Amino acid sequence: MKDKRIPDIRFSGFTGYWEQFNLGSIATKIGSGKTPKGGNQNYKSEGIPLLRSQNIFNDKVNFNEVVYITPEIDEDMANSRVQKGDVLLNITGASIGRSAVYKLNHKANVNQHVSIIRPSGGVNPYFIQLNITSEKGQKQIELNQAGGGREGLNFQQIAKMSFYFPDILEQGEIGDFFIQLDNTISLYQKELVILKQTKQGFLQKMFPKEGASVPEFRFPGFTEHWKQHRLDSMVDRLKSYPLSRDVETSDYTGYKYIHYGDIHTKVADRIDKSSDLPNIKAGNYELLEKGDLVLADASEDYKGVAAPAVITIDTPYKLVSGLHTIALRPKKVDSLFLYYFINSPIFRKYGYRIGTGMKVFGISVTNLLKFESTFPSLEEQSKIGKFFEKLDNTIALHQRELDALRETKKAFLQKMFV
């Protein structure tokens, strides 16, 4: 039988049992700050950083939305000054349980929503933070919230949180390992952000701005002006059905559908062999084909008005356009090009302008098909569509790799801790 005082995975050269301690016995300080008198009016654009719960994110201290206080207010809050090596833990609200190690030498303070856990000299702060972010640590935080509608941790509850610890050298090895893993995850996150920003930049530059006949950026060899067309001259409308979630079934029937909600959540986006669309009961429907587009005609905000999905393969099942959707079959336009055109700023602005409604925004088929813009030759359309498809495939690959790294970290947190 496995001894619970030894982890499943361990670096070579380390032996012996881990010992159990509560945080109160290995910390020289457990406390938090306060909101300065006067609240937001005392926040400055420079000065001493005041760390709030939104600054503790993804196991790091994030300074993007940081506010500042004056040295005088910092002096008044001297008891909650942060030191390098402090573990910061969100103790209230929706972000409760998020934590990070403060790595910097310069001054900072915290408000009442962030707790400071200051380890004693014989404990590695990263090891404490990793324990807090582990499944065991999060479960302890969750149990402290059970009953009575409480949404906050107090210092006594934090002090009683209990974990197993090896000697300081092994703590350091484990901490360094996860720092490297976190740095890799951070790098992938940054690359993914850059790729998404690059795509948005190309969407702005590879489709004409309103009133222009050509875009800012074109592939070599294409020089003709784009020609003006209305959307209703480029596509045929297909039948959509008011099929709600009630028609879904766990059984495979050979029929699937595109529900507007699945377009908004990207379950239905660029539909290929990996797409996991809901099964529905069989029926007598007009079916969708490769190249067809399905647009959501309703959204909770203007940004989602006419959000598109495109079918990129001959599906091995019968596919139907469901509730709150508009189905289109391109006849004089490349389907991938049209999909990306609908995602471009020029069409998005049109959607914002003609979207109707108060709490739920919608677009009518009539208004959708009135959309008018310039279009290039089919050859140039195909080139643009394939370019964005390749870019999207690269983004999807980076997202999968990032997800795999996060799952790897999660697995190591389970196996390398007691």
Secondary structure as UniProt FT lines:
FT   TURN            4..5
FT   TURN            12..13
FT   STRAND          19..22
FT   HELIX           23..26
FT   STRAND          27..32
FT   TURN            37..38
FT   HELIX           39..42
FT   STRAND          48..51
FT   HELIX           53..55
FT   STRAND          56..57
FT   TURN            58..59
FT   STRAND          60..61
FT   TURN            64..65
FT   STRAND          67..69
FT   HELIX           71..76
FT   HELIX           78..80
FT   TURN            84..85
FT   STRAND          87..90
FT   TURN            94..97
FT   STRAND          99..101
FT   STRAND          109..110
FT   TURN            112..113
FT   STRAND          114..119
FT   TURN            121..122
FT   HELIX           125..133
FT   HELIX           135..145
FT   TURN            148..149
FT   HELIX           155..160
FT   STRAND          162..165
FT   HELIX           168..205
FT   TURN            210..211
FT   TURN            220..221
FT   STRAND          227..230
FT   HELIX           231..233
FT   STRAND          235..238
FT   HELIX           245..247
FT   STRAND          255..258
FT   HELIX           260..264
FT   TURN            265..266
FT   STRAND          270..271
FT   TURN            273..274
FT   STRAND          279..280
FT   TURN            290..291
FT   STRAND          293..296
FT   STRAND          298..299
FT   HELIX           302..304
FT   TURN            305..306
FT   STRAND          308..311
FT   STRAND          318..321
FT   TURN            323..324
FT   STRAND          325..330
FT   HELIX           335..343
FT   HELIX           345..354
FT   STRAND          361..362
FT   HELIX           365..369
FT   STRAND          372..375
FT   HELIX           378..415
//
